Amino acid sequence: MRGTEFSVSWITQSIESGKIKYGTRIADYLHWKTVPDDRGQQTVDDIHYVTIKNLMPHTNYYYEIVSGNTINNNNGRYYLVNTGPALIPSGESCQPAGKVYKNKENDLLAYDSIVYVRILGENGSDASALESVPVTPETSGFWFMDLINFRTRDHTGFYPFECGISTIEVQAQSAGNAFSIMTIKAVDYLISESPSIDFSKSGPIQFISTTSDIIRGQPGGKFSLHLDYHTSGNPQFNDFGIRVHYNSNQLQFTDVSNAYTGLYAPLNQAETQNENDNNPSTNFFVTLMWPNTENRLSNVWESIRLGTINFIINDQLVFGDTGKINIVTMDTSNRLVAPSVTLKVVPYNLDIDCNGQVDALTDGLLILRYLFGFSSDDNILKSGTNTSFLNGVVDTEHGRCITEAEIVHNIKQLMPQ
C-alpha cells in the first residue's frame, strides 16, 4: 500500500490465470477495471501477484480475486482497502536482497515465489506494514526491496529504520504452501553483489555487519571498518574465519585493533584461484580467524564487536575514485551474510568522529566547539581527552576517532593550509 497503488498475492490449488477486478463503488461493478498478473496477461501459475497502480490517495477501493473461472469476492462483501496518503520518501535508501532456493544444494532457484518483508520494532514488536515482491526468472531469482518505502501498519507514514542496525523478518512462500521464514539484519546490498540467502536450507546463519556500507576517506588517510557479529540459531564450528577482500592498489592493510579475544595473527596475501570473492575489483585479502572456545561464537543473538580492520588509503588516489571491500566466509558448511562496503575518495571529510556518518549533532558540534575555542588544541594532544570539548557529542560506540588528538587532527584537515 503506497498511496497510489497496492498489491494482492495469493496461491491456488491448480495452475491457472489470476487477475484483480476493482472499483471505488460496488454500485458501479459493471464498470470496474481488471488488472492481470504482474508477469503478464498470459501467465498461468499457482502463485499469483497483481499490482494495481495509478490510484487516488486516501481513497477506498473494493476488489475481488479472479482465479481462472473462480471468483473470490469475500462472500459478496468484496475486499476493501484504503490507499492512504501519497508520501515522498526522504533520507538514504537501504536495499536488502537475496535469493530463494528450492533445495539444500542451492542449485535450483525457486522462481515464481513471493517474498514478504517487514521491519521489526524493538524486541520484535510494533513491526512495519508487510511489503511483498515476486521472485521470477526476470529477476534472475533475486528479491530486493528498499526499506525507505516501508510504511507503518496504518499506512499513514514511513516506518523508521537504520540500515545495518534494524532487523527485518523475511518470509518466502511458494507453490504447495511451501513456506520459510528468517530474521536478519537490514543490510544494504547491490543486486549484483547480493549474497544468496537460502530459505530451503535448514540451519542457523552467521552475520557480519559494519558501521556503514559507504566509508568516505581522503588520499593518504585512514580507512577503518568495525566488524560486528551475531547469529540466528546455534551454528556449530571449531573456528570462525572470514576473508576481507580489497584492492591493494587503493588500500594498504595495517592492523586489526580492539580484536575479540583469541584472534589468530591476521594473514595478508594476494588472491588465488581458489581464494577469491569473484569480484575483479579486488586482488588481496586479509584472513581473520577466531577459535570458537566453549561455543562462545555459536549462539550470539546480540551483536559483538570482532574488531576493527584498519587500512591506509593510497595517496595517489583522486577525488571520485571508489573501491570495494567484500567479506566472505572460510567455512562453506555455515551460511554467512555480510555486506559489500564501498570506499569513496573525497576532497574533505566532515565525519569528524569517524563513525561512517555525518551528523550535525556530533560532527557539526565538534567543529563549532573547536572554532569557539573549547578545545585546548595543541596543548592537549599529548595528554589525552578534554571532556568539556568532547562530552556528549562523540560517537564512542561506532566512532573510530574518539580522542581529542584525533578529533582536532580531523578538524584541522578542513582548515585552509
N, C-alpha and C positions, 0 to 999 in steps of 0.2 A: 504494500500500500504506500503510494508515494505522491498523493495529492492529485496527480493526473493519470495514474494508472494503477492497476492491481493485477496479481497473478493468481491462477487457480491450478492446482495439480491434483491428480487422483490416479488410482490404479483400478484396472478392470480384470475380470477373471479370464477374459479371452482377448485376442488381438483384434482390435477394431479401431475405427476412426474416433476422434474426440474433438468436441468444439464447445464453445460457450455462447449462449444466447442471452442478451442483456438489454435493459432499458431503464428509464427513470420512473416510469409509471406502469403498474400492472394493467391498467385500462388500455394502454397503448401496445399491448403484447404483440399484436399483428405487425407492428412497425419496429419491433426490437431488431437489433443488429446481431449478426452471427460472426464469431471470430474463430478461425481454425487453430490447430496446434502450432506452436512457435516454429516447429521444424518443417511446416508446410502443409498445405491442404490435402496432399495425398498421403500423409503419414498415417499408418495403421500400426498400433502397438498396444501393449497392456499398461504402459506408462504414458500419461498424458500431461502436457504442460501448456497452458494458454495464458498469454498476457494481453490484457485489454488496455489500450493506450488512448491518448488524446481525449481524456475525460475532463470534466469540470471539477475544480476543487470544492470541498465542503458540500458534496452532492451525494444523495442516496442513489444507489444503483441496485436494481434487482437483477438476478440472473438464475439460469438453470444450466445443468450439465447434461450434454448430449453425448452418449457413448454408443456409436453405431445406431441402432434403432431404438435404444433405450433412453428415456428422458428422466432425469432426476431433478424434480422441481420442489424438493423439500415438502412433499405431500401437499402440493398445491399452494404452499405459502411462499414459495420461492426463497432463494438466499438473498440476503441484504448486506451490503457494505456501504460505508461512508468513506469517501476518498480522503477526507481530512484536508489540511491546508497544503498549498504548494510552497515548499520551503527551498531555499537556496543553500547548499552546503557551504561551510566555511572551515578554514583550517587545513591541515595536511591530511592526505588520504592514507589509508592503511589497507593493503590488499592481501589477506591470507589466501593461500592457494594450495592445491594438491591434486591427487588422482584417486580414482576409485577402481579397485581390482575385484575380480570375481573369485580368484583363487589365491592360495597361500604362496604360490610360486611367483606371484607378481608378473605374470606374462599374459594374462587375459584381462584387458580393460573392461570395466563394467559400463559400456556405452548405454545410453538411454536410461540412466539412473537419475535420481533427483537428490540434490544435496540441500539440506536445511541448516541454517546457521543462526545462532542468536548470541548476543554478548551477555555474559553473566555478570550480575552485580556482585557486590561484596558478599562473601560466604555463599555464593551461588544463588542469591535472592535478587528480586527486582530486575529480572532479565529484560532485555530489549524485545521488541516485536520480532517475530520469526521472519527471516528472509530466505528465499529459495532460488535455486538455479539448476537448469538441466545439464547433465553431462552427456555430450553427444560426440560422434565422430568429427564433427566440425570444430569442436574444441580440443581435439586430439586427446580426449579422455580427461582433460583438466577441468577443475572447477575453480573459480576465483570470485571473490566479492570485495567491494570497497566498503569498509566499515563506516566511512563518512556519510553514507546514505541510510544507515540504520536508524530506526525511529523507536520512540518509547511505545509501550504497549497500546496506548490510546491513539497513537499515530499523530499526535499534535506537535511533537518536537523531536529533535535529533537526540539520540542516546549518546551520552558522553563515553569516551573510551581513551585509552592511552596505548598507542602502538608499542608492542613489545612487553607490555605490562598487563593489560586486560586479558581476561580469559574468555574463550568462546567455546560453545558447545556445537559440535558438528555431527549431523545425522545424515546417513546415506540410506536411501530406500530404492529398491529395485523390484523387478517382477517377482511374483510368487510370495509377496510380503517379506522378501529378504530385507533385513534391516540391521544397521550397525550404528553405534554412537561412540563418540570420543570427545574428550575435553582437552584443549590445547591452548597455549599462549597465542595471542593475536599478533603474529609476526608478519611483517610486510615482505612479500616476495615478488620478484619479477617473474612473469609467467614462464619465460624461457629458462629460468633457473630454479623453478619451484621444485621442492623435494616431492617424492611420491609418497603420499600418505595412504597406506593400505588398510582399508576398512575391513577387508575379509580376513586378514591375518590376525590371529589371536595373540595376546600378549601385551605387555606394557611398552611405553615409549619413553625415550630419553630426550630432553630438550636442552638446547643451549640458546640463551638469549643474550643480547648485547644492549648497551645503553641506547644506542640508536643505530639504524641501518644506513645512515649517512653521517660520515665524520668529515669535518672540514679542517684543513690544515694549510700551512704555508711552507714553501720550499725551505728545507733545512730545519723545519720544526719537528715537534714530536707528533706521533700518531699512535694512540693507545686504545685498546679495546678491553672493557670489562667483560669477563666471561662468567655468566650466571647459569646455574644448572638446577634442573628439577626433573622429576619423573612422574609418569602416570602409571600406577601399579608398582610392581616389585620385580624389576628385571634382575636376572641372575648372571653374574660375571665375576671374573677374578680381578682384572684390571680395567679401568675406564680410560680409553685413549682416543684422542682426536688429532686430526691433521689440520693445521691452519695454513691454507694456501694463499700465496701472494706473488706479486711481481717484483723480483729483485732489482729491476731497473728503476723502480719507483720507490721502494721501501728497503730499509736495512734493519733487520731484526737486531734488537739489543738485549732484551731480557724479559723475564716474567716476574712481576712484582706482586707482593701480597698473596703468594700462592697458597692454595689449600694444602693442608697437611699431607705430606708424603709424596709430593710431586717429584717424579724422577727427573734427572737432568734433561732439559729440553734439547732436542736434536734438530738442527737447521741444515737442510740439504736440498739439492736440486730434485725436481720431479723426475720420476722414471715412468716407463710404460705401464707398470703395474701400480704405481703410487701417484695418481694424479686425480684431479677433480673434473676432468673432461671439459675444462674451460681454457681456451687458448690464451687468455689474457694473464694467466698465472704460470709461473715457472719454478717456484720454490715452495717449500712448506716447512713448518715447524711442528715437530711431533711433541705432544703433551700427553703424559700418562700418569694416572694416579692409581695406587693399589686400593682395591675395594675391601679394606680391612674391616672385619666384623660387619660386612654388608652396609657400611655407612653411606655408600653411594647408590644403594639399591632401592631405597624407599624414601625418596626425598620429595615431599609434597610442597614444602616451602622452599623457594629458591635459595641456593647458597652461592657464594662467590668463589669460583675456582681460581681466580687470579686475574691479573691484568697483563696482557701481552703488549709489549712496547716496541715501536719502530721509530726510525728517523726517516723523514721524507727527503728524497733526493733533492739537493739544492739546485739542480739543473731543470727541474720541472717548472712549468709556467702556469699562470692563471688559466683555468679552464680544463687543465689535464684531469683525468679521472682514472681511478684504478679499482680493482676488486679484491676483496678478501673473502674466501669461501671456507667453510668449516665442514669437514666430513668425518664420519666415524671410522675407527680402525677395527671395529668388531661388527661384521655383517650379520651376526646372529641376533643382534638387537637393533631396533629401529631408532634413528636419531633424526630429530627435526632441528635444524639450525639455520640462521639467516645468512644471506649474502650481503656483505657490507660494502658500501661504496665510499671510496676516498674522493673528495672533491678539493682540488687545489684552488685556494682563494688568495687575493692580494692582502687581505687583512681578515682577522678573525675576532668577532665580538663575543665568542664563547669564552669568557674570561676564566670561569672555574672548570672548563674542560669537561663538561658533563654531556656533551653532544647536542646541547640545545642553547639557543639564545633567548634569554628571559629578561624582561625589564626589571623584575623584582629581585633578580640575583645579579646578573652581569651588568645591567644598567645601573643598579645602585652601587655596585663596586666601583664603576667608573666615576659616578658622581661623588662618592665619598673620597676617592683619590684626588679628584680635581678640587674638592673643597678642603683638602689638606688633612683629612682624617688619618691618613697613613703616616707612619714615621719614616717612610721611604727608605733611603739607603742605610740609615742608622739602625734599622731593624733587620736588615737582610741576613745578618749573621746570628741573630738571637732568637728567631722563631716567629711566633704568632702574636699579632696585636689584636686582641679580641674586640676592641672598640671599632676597628676598621672592618673586621670580617664577621662580627657577631650577627647571626640571623640571616645572612644573605649568601652564604656559600653552601652549595650542594655537597655536603660531606659524605652522602651515601653514594652518589653516582659520579661526583666530580673527581678528576684526576689531578687538579691543581687546587690545593686547599690551604697552603701556607701563604703567608704574606709575601715571601720572596717570590713564589711562583705567580701570585696574583699581580704584584707590581710589575714583574717582568712582562706579563702578557699585556698589561695596560700600556706600558712604555712602547711596546711594539706598534701601538696605534698612533703614537705621537710623531710629529714632524722630527726628522733627524737633523 
